[in-house]
Amino acid sequence: MNIRQVPLWTDAEVTTEAIAFQQIQGYALVRHGKPVVCLGILTYAQVDSAAVHLLLAEYGRAATSAWDLYQSYVAHQRDPASPAVGVVQAVGLTASALQHFPGGQLLSDTAFNNGFLAAGPDMSAIVVLAGDADQAGGAGAALIRLRNDLTAKFNTLATIQWEEGKPGARPLGFEDGISQPIFFEIEKPPGALHYSYNPAATLGLVLLPQPGATDEYGSFMAYVKFRFDQQAYRLSVNAVVNASGRSADEVESWFLGRVRQTSEPLSRRGSSLNDFDYLGPSDALCPAGAHIRTMNPRAENSRSNRILRRGAVYSNGAETGLLFQCFQSNLTQGFETLFRNWASGLAIGPDAILALRASAAHPAAVVGNLPPTSPVAAVAGGAYFYFPSIPFFARALNQ
């Protein structure tokens, strides 16, 4: 079976292909449900690469598999009191680092090597740790132990920068990560979909065949640290409030495309927050420049451009932002199209949150020339990483 072509996997189908799912890094595919995510960005020189790669292969071989994460997710959906997996681990490599692993030279992708977030000649990698929180909401004891272990082992070989964030938090006051592609039957909302857009997707949206291997799969991650300018956001909201005569809550809903208090889409919807489209009367209800509409127009011809998001909100004193991570099998169709083209307005309208020069987002029913909004999200760092199959790292240890 070509697992990349199957939509809405049932439990029985996943069990049938258990070996394939045991070889996929689960963080790139299955919801982990952990309240804290730590991202360790490693940068290292050629002279230390052999030693660093052995350590990365050691952690990569211990990555949490899609099989384990799926079984944990299913158990939790059926019984929230069921024990979950411990710390979820994953490892990704930049193009320059991947080339120095056995078989890494076989992966060729234009955007990965030369795209918007393509890494330079310095080799780097990312280690993902997702786990439970302490009583204050920060990283729990198990997360801290693993993070400290990694820092100590790489201390003399690489520079490691840790970022910590909370998935599902509310950047700019809105809930994050609601509308996602659905790969498994158990993720599907109950009842029939009322509107025309079906969020189901095949695994081929995020997985690509591991070069040089049989029945193994990897995925590309685009990582961006977005810093939010809260003052610019508030100034933009107030400018549109004054020009339109509408309330701040209504204007903020225009910017995102969802009602702030309830997360309901401005478009008409069915029983699920992910069951809506922009056809018919809904077209006039949601602004063309609303963030959720520019990033996913919910049209049949844009289905291959979807991404699987893994965001985590961070706060560092007065600075807040989003540790944005997304997975896809094709960076050109995924992140590069969304953030280089659609966010700037090449599809339907400049994104009210991400565009560098955006016209204010407002429904067609609002008459008058509204002032342009200021950029709200600034790119504070980022890179493309490839998350290989788990056996890829095991083979590196055996070389």
N, C-alpha and C positions, 0 to 999 in steps of 0.2 A: 504493500500500500504506500502511495505517496502521501505522507501525512500533511504536506503543505496544501493539498487540494480539498481537504475535508472540512466542511463548516459544521459548527455546533456539535462538538464531540460529546457523545454520551459516556457515562461511566464505563459501560461495557466496551466501547471502542477504545477508550484510553487504556483500559486493562489489556486489551488485545495487543496494543502497541507499547506496552510498558517499557520494553528495552529501549525503544527510541526516546521516550520521555525521560528515562533515567540518564540519558546522555546530553540533555539540553539544560543549560543554566536556567533555573526556574524564575529568577528575577526578571528575565526578559520576556516572560510569557504569562505567568500566573499571579493573581493578586496575593500579596503576602500578608496584608492586614496588620502590619507592625506599626506602632505609633512613633518610632524614631528611626531615622536613616542617617548613617554616617558614611560620607564619601571621602576616601583617602586618595588624593592625587599624587602620584609618584613621578618625579623627574630625575633622570640619572644619565650619566655619561657612558660613552662606548666602553671605556676602560673597565667599568664595573658591571657591564651588561650581563655577562655570563652568570655571575653570582646572583644578580637581581632576578634574572629569568628563572633560575632554579627555585628561588623563594616564591616567585609568582606562580610557577607551575605547581608548587606544593599547595598553595592556597586555592588555585584554580581547580586542582583535582578534588579538593574538598568542597567545591561549590555546591550549594543546595540545588538539587535537581528539580526539574519541572514535575517529575513523578511525585517526589516527596511533598512539594509545595501544593500540588493539586490534591493529594490525599488529605493533607491538613486542611485545605480550604473546604473540601467537601464535608469533612467531619464537622468542621465548625459551623457550616451552613445548616447542618442537620441537628447539631447540638452545640450551642454556643459555649457550653461548659467543657467541651472536649479539649484535651491537651493539644496545643499547637506546636509546630516545629520551633526549635530554639532560634538562635541567631541565623538569619538568612544571609548567605555569603555569595558573592559573585565577583568575577574579575574580567576586566576589559583591557584591550591593548590599542594604542595608537598605531597608525600605519608603519611608522618608523620602528616601533618596538616589535610589531608582528613579524617583520621581515627577518628578524634574528631568531625566530623560533622554527623548529623543524616543520616544514610544510607551510609556513606562513607566507612564503614568497608566492604561493599559488593563488592567493586572493588578490584580485585586481579590480579596483573600483575607482572611477574617475573622481567622484565627489569625496570619497574617503581619503584619497591622496592629495587632491588639489581644491577641495571645496571651501565653503565659507568658514568652517571651523577646523579645517585640516591642520594637523600638528606640523611643526617645523622639523628640523633635523634632530633636535633633542628627543631622545626616547622617553616615553611616559606611559603610564598605565593608571587604571582606576580600580580600587578595591571597594566594593559596596558591602556594607554591614547594615542589616535592618533587624531591629530587635525591640525588646520591651523597654518601657520607661521606668524611671524611679518615681518616688512620690511627688517630686517637684515637676515632673514632666520631661526631665532631661534623660540622657542615656542611662540605661540601667546597668547593673553590675556586670552582667555577661557581656554586654556591648563594650563597656569600658575595658574589661580584661582583654578582649580580642584586639581592640584598638591599640592598647598599650603594647601588646605582644607584637603586633605589626610594626609599630613605631620603633621598638627596640631592635627587632631583627633587621630592619632596613636602615637603621640609624646612620651607619658609616658608609652606606652604599648609595643612598638616594635621599633627595629632599622630599618629604612627605607633608602635604598640607591637608588638614582635616576640615571638612565642612559638616555641620549637623543641622538637620531639619526635621520638620514634622509633616508627614503626609496627611492630606485631608484637612489641613488647617485652612484658614480663610484669608488669603492674600487680598488686600484692598477691601476686606469685609465680605468677600464672596467665597463660597465653598468651592474647593478645587477638585478636579478629576472626576466629575460626575459622568460625563458622556464619553464612553470608551467603546472601542470595538469589542464584540462579544465572540469568544472562541468556543466556549463550552456551554452545553445545554443548561447546566446548573446556574450559569450567570444570567440566563434569560429572565426578564421580568415576568411575573405570572400573568396569564391571560393573553389574548391575541393583541397584536400591534394594531392600533387604530389608524395610524397615519402611514403614509407611503414609504417612509424611510426605514429600512431594516438595518439595525446596527450589527447584525451578524457578519462575521468575516472568517476567511480561511486562515490557517496558520501561515500561509505563504505571504501574508501581509507583513509579518515580522521576522519570519525565519527564512534563511537561504541555505542551500546545501554547503556543508563544510568542504572546501576544496581538498581533493586528494583522499577523501574518506567516503565510505558508503554508509548511507542511513544515519548520518550525523548532520547536525544543523547548528548554525550560529546566527547572530543578529547584530545589526549596527545600532549603537547608541549615539544620539546627539545630546551632549551635556552643555547646558548654558547656565551660568549664574546670573540671574536677572536681579538687578538692584532697583527697587521701587522708590520713586521720588514722590513721597506722600504730599509734599507741598505743591508740586506741579499738578498732581492728581486733583487736589482740592481746588486749586485755582481754575483748572479746566472745568470741573463740575460747577463751580460758582459762576463762571462766565456763561455757561450754557443755561444755568438757572435764570440768570438776569436777562438773557436774550430771549428765552422761550416762555418765561413766566411759569414754568413747571417746578415741581418740588425737587429737592436734591435726591431723594430716594428714586424718583422717576428717572431723572437724568442718569444716575449711576446705573440703573437697570438698562438704559439705552446703551451705555458704554460696553457693558458685558453681554447683554442679550438675555439676561435672567433677572427675575425679581430678587432683590438683595436678601430680603428676610426669609423667603421660602425656597429659593433656588429654582423656582418654576420658570421655564422658558417663556419669553414674551409671545412666542408663537402659540397657536392652539396645540394642545397636547392630549394624549390618551392617559392611561392610568399610571404610566411611568414617566419619570423626568427625562428619559432617553427616548421617548416616543413622540416625536414631533417632526415637522418639516417646514419648509418656507414656501409652500405652494398655495395658490389661491389667496384667501383673505390673510393668511399668515405672512405673506410677503410684505404687507404694509404695516404689520404689527412689530416686526423686528428690524432695526436699522441695518442697512447694508454694511456699515462700519462697526457693528457690534462684534466684540472679540470672538464669541463662539460661532458667529456666522462666517467671518472671514477665515477662520481656521478650519471650519468644516461646513461647506455650503450645503451638505446633506443632499447632494444630487448624485444620480447614478454615474455620471462621468467623472466624479471626484472620489469614488470609493477607493481607488488604488492609492490615493494620496493620504489616506488616514494614517495616524501614528498611534502607538500605545504609550500613554503618558505615565510617568512615574515622578510626579512633582513632590517637593518637600519645602515647606516654608521655613525660612531661617530668620532669626532676629539677633542682631549683634549691637547692643546698645541702641542708638538712635537709628541704626540702619536695618531695614527689613527687605526681604526679597524672596525669590523662589529659586531653589536648586532644581531647575528644570531638567528632566531626563526623558527621552522618548526613544522607543525602539521601532525599527522598521527593517525590511529586507532590502530596501532601495533608498539610499539617502537622497538621490536626485528627485525621485517622486515624492518622498516624504518631507523631511525637515527642510531641505533646500527650497522646495516649491512653496511650502507654507510660509517660511520666515524670510526668504529673499524676494518672493514674488507676491504672494497673497497678502501678507501683512502690509506691504507698501501700497496695495490697492490695485494690483494688476488684474485681479479677478473681478471683484464686485465693489470694493471700496476700501480705503485705508483703515487699518485696524485702529480703533479708538484707544487701545492700550499700548500696542507695540509699534505703530507707525512713527517714523521720525517726524513726519509732517502730516498730521491727520486733520481732516475736516471733522467737526463735531458730529458724533453719531446721533441721529435722530430719525424717527419714522417719517415717512413721506407726508403723513397727515399734519406734521408740524410745519407751518408756513413761515418763511422768512429766512434771511441769511444769518446763520449762527457762526460764532467766532471759531477759529481753528483751535484745537486742543494742543497742549504741550506734551512732549514725550513723557510717558509715565515710567516705562521700563528701560533701563540702560543695561547693556551687556557688560558685565564685570569680569568675564572669563568664560572659557568653554573649550571643548574639543570633541572630535569624533573618536569613538572607541569601537572596536569589534569584540564581541563576546563570543569566543569560540565554543565548540562543544567541550564537554568535560573530558572525554578521552584525548582531545588535542593536548591538554596539559599533562595527562598521564604519559603520553608518548614523549613529551619533552623531558620528563624525568628519566626516561629509559634510554635516552640517547647517550 
